[in-house]
Amino acid sequence: MPVITIQQIAGRTKQQKTEVMKKITEAFVDVYGVPGEGVMIIFQDLKDDDWGRNGVLQGDLDK
């Protein structure tokens, strides 16, 4: 069964995550023909000190 990992900047609401999870699950059910119970989605919310660009952490850019 599919396991989908979503890496995103922290700050999305539970309602937004629920809606995205529902739509992604529906897409896998429709396209792959798998049961919805078998679709696992993992959200990885990144804090500003967990990511950066051009050699600088995002948290340091906010200072």
WOGI-V166459 format. One record per residue. SS is DSSP state (2 for helix, 1 for strand, 0 for the rest). PSI is psi in whole degrees, -180 to 180 (* if undefined). OMEGA is omega in whole degrees, -180 to 180 (none if undefined). Layout:
ss=SS psi=PSI omega=OMEGA
ss=SS psi=PSI omega=OMEGA
This chain:
ss=0 psi=152 omega=-176
ss=0 psi=144 omega=172
ss=1 psi=119 omega=-177
ss=1 psi=129 omega=177
ss=1 psi=128 omega=179
ss=1 psi=114 omega=175
ss=1 psi=127 omega=-177
ss=1 psi=159 omega=176
ss=1 psi=136 omega=-180
ss=0 psi=152 omega=176
ss=0 psi=-6 omega=178
ss=0 psi=148 omega=180
ss=0 psi=164 omega=176
ss=2 psi=-39 omega=179
ss=2 psi=-43 omega=178
ss=2 psi=-44 omega=180
ss=2 psi=-40 omega=179
ss=2 psi=-43 omega=-180
ss=2 psi=-44 omega=178
ss=2 psi=-44 omega=-180
ss=2 psi=-43 omega=-180
ss=2 psi=-45 omega=-177
ss=2 psi=-39 omega=178
ss=2 psi=-43 omega=178
ss=2 psi=-45 omega=178
ss=2 psi=-40 omega=180
ss=2 psi=-43 omega=179
ss=2 psi=-38 omega=177
ss=2 psi=-46 omega=-178
ss=2 psi=-46 omega=-172
ss=2 psi=-44 omega=-177
ss=2 psi=-18 omega=-180
ss=0 psi=26 omega=179
ss=0 psi=156 omega=177
ss=0 psi=146 omega=-180
ss=2 psi=-31 omega=-180
ss=2 psi=-21 omega=-178
ss=2 psi=-1 omega=-179
ss=0 psi=116 omega=179
ss=1 psi=130 omega=179
ss=1 psi=129 omega=-179
ss=1 psi=124 omega=175
ss=1 psi=130 omega=173
ss=1 psi=103 omega=-179
ss=1 psi=123 omega=-176
ss=1 psi=128 omega=174
ss=0 psi=166 omega=-176
ss=2 psi=-22 omega=177
ss=2 psi=5 omega=-180
ss=2 psi=0 omega=-179
ss=0 psi=162 omega=179
ss=1 psi=-179 omega=179
ss=1 psi=148 omega=175
ss=0 psi=36 omega=176
ss=0 psi=10 omega=-178
ss=1 psi=132 omega=175
ss=1 psi=142 omega=179
ss=2 psi=-38 omega=180
ss=2 psi=-31 omega=178
ss=2 psi=-25 omega=179
ss=2 psi=-25 omega=-178
ss=0 psi=-9 omega=-176
ss=0 psi=* omega=none
